[in-house]
Amino acid sequence: MVEAVLARRPRAFEKLVREYQGLCWHIVQRMVRDPDDAREVCQNTFMRVYRHLHQYRFDSTLKTWIARVAYTAALRHLERKRIPLVEAADEEAQRVLLESVSDDVDLEAVCDEERAATRLRAAIERLAPLPRVILTLYHLEEIPIPEIARITGVADGTIKSHLFRSRLRLRQLLEAEESEHEPENQRT
Amino acid sequence: MNPKINEREWLAQQIAVWREQAAPGSGDIDARDRPYRLIARGLREPLPAGLPANFARRMAARAAAAEASRFEVCALIGLMATLAVCAVAMVIRFGGEWMAGPSGGGWPFALAACIGASWLIDQWKRRVS
């Protein structure tokens, strides 16, 4: 596919865009959030891909290379808008978070799955851009941690730490919200 | 192991991910797995499509337009370079004749007079405006 695009074969670039636009959207949308801005960043991403594809050296998969271009474009957008990529790390807050999650809370037993999914989506939106995109790359795109490290330029250990903390936080947020609604559920 | 990661909790998270990948949306879930299975399931949900249906075609058209515009810029640079080379060649070839011509080396003065006149007109225009 790369050779076809570089040879400027008809429809080759269109095919490439169609294949990777989902990946690009997942990365950019998770980081940028505003739909109009995200669409613009996606356009810039593919124009950069078109202009710089000759620099692709086949030392990673094309998916990883395009994901890196999309991540960099989204990162520049966040820098221009002065939006922080991560929240300040607080080990004490993490310890409290770890202690607050309970082993015996049965989420599905206390709420229906649809409601939990809605709450989960809202909780994901409350995360900072970097953990949000790491979760998406790992869970939705099923990209392994070393590849995510290549895309984001963040160390493997830090990726793992973001995954761990974000999932712990999501669990805590869901459990906190469910325990708020538990008396109501028990009444019904 | 990363010291900031609790090994037991990390393992619980990963087991939920693997089980959700192996049997997505499975109803028969171990109670201890449920919170992280639910999270893993939610995180695997595709995001709502945000790009227009014809996005790929539009991008291809935009790339083709950029390619055409790059060709125009390259052609312009090429023509300018050819013109400059021709001008230098003409000066080398006929420069001596111009200097020793009937006007007797008046060309440099004529050139300087042209540049000076242009500069003066430009200054005058700026003052007037």
Interface residues (C-beta under 8 A of the other chain):
Chain A: R8 R11 F13 E14 K15 V17 R18 Q21 G22 W25 H26 Q29 R30 P35 A38 R39 C42 Q43 F46 M47 Y50 R51 E91 Q94 L98 V101 D103 V105 D106 L107 E108 A109 E113 A116 A117 L120 R121 I124 L135 T136 Y138 H139 L140 E142 G157 K160 S161 L163 F164 R165 R167 L168 L170 R171 L174 E175
Chain B: N2 K4 I5 N6 E9 W10 Q13 V17 Q21 I29 A31 R32 R34 P35 Y36 L38 I39 A40 R41 G42 L43 R44 E45 P46 L47 A49 G50 L51 F55 A56 R57 M59 A60 R62 A63 A66 E67
